Amino acid sequence: MLDYDVVVATRNRLDMLGLTLPLFLAQSRKPARIIVVDRSDDHDSIRALCERISAGERIPVEVHYGDAANLPAQRNQGIERVESEVVLFPDDDSMWFPDTAERVVSVFEADSAHLYGAVSAVDVYESPVPLGDDAPQRRTRLTERPSIMRVRNGFEAALVPQPFEIYGRARSAELSPAARAAGLRHPLVGTIGGYRMSFRTETAKRVRFDPVLGSKVGYGTHEDKDMALRVLREGQLIAVAEDARVFHNVHPGKRAGGFEYGYFHVLNYVYICRKVMPDPSPALAGMRRYLRYKVALYRLRRGDDYGRDVHRGALVALTDGEQLLAGSPESLADRYETLAERAREAQRAGSAE
């Protein structure tokens, strides 16, 4: 049987971690250890919370102060501590059912040839435990309702397919015959959401998260999809554990200012496409159209100052993205650094006026 570790990167989410950490500890199949990498303003409170919740448990809960307020970097810091064969990376607002981890790990165990580099859990829309009035409540938007999401996803897949999905599906199709020949019948996907992702430890240590994606905005927009695409690029598949349920109790707080949110959603998308996808490729060819569509959606949300800032940031990133595409892949990270810092300085200057 395979052992697994849990790595949780967190920052200023004391209330949410108080809900989710007990669920990680209460799994029907226990983790070998839980590694919390925290970059909170009040780190001592996070440490005290973890010590209180884990008191009397036989499962070690390690708490480390993050080297940087940067989600991908924090996850990499956790990877360095992992010793088990499998590592699960729930977000600090991922709520697990009692058998979630067991279902995930069983998929890795079925794959003795190590054709699966990652396994995704599945979304559900009800919490595994009652949420009290004082508990953080899931952020809800009209577009996040399951019925509306299905319609929207179908529309986008037909008319403006996501380059991440185009690349992921194509790469999965290339790699899947080996899995089928080995008798593996798990569903396969081309990307994975960060709140429900897991990896073989050998894969996670080799591929690692890209800290560039969180270097300017902290939480690292699209870092989960980037990791998944690079697992596929390196020749391993992403399987789905169909009964591994996760309720993503999306924290209601905003992760970044409006300009930064819009800017890095677009710029990080361009950065990942340029880094991962061959040129030419159908996925890369459809990137500009898809991002123009996303910016148009942001325009529809200009009803308040935050929404207007999101749209403005995304527009700036469309222009900067063209400069990011120019030049060699080897200089990509340096160009990202220059463009992002210039945009943030211009934003700060504009806000000061």
Secondary structure by P-SEA (a helix, b strand, c coil): cbbbbbbbbbcccaaaaaacaaaaaaccccccbbbbbcccccaaaaaaaaaaaaccccbbbbbbccccccaaaaaaaaaaaccccbbbbbccccccccaaaaaaaaaaaacccccccbbbbbbbcccccccccccccccccccccaaaaaaaaaaaacccccaaaaaaaaaaaacaaaaaaaccccccccccccccccccaaaaaacccccccccccccccaaaaaaaaaaaaabbbbbbcccccccccccccccccaaaaaaaaaaaaaaaaaaccccccccccaaaaaaaaaaaaaaaacccaaaaaaaaaaaaaaaaaaaaacccccaaaaaaaaaaaaaaaaaaaaaac
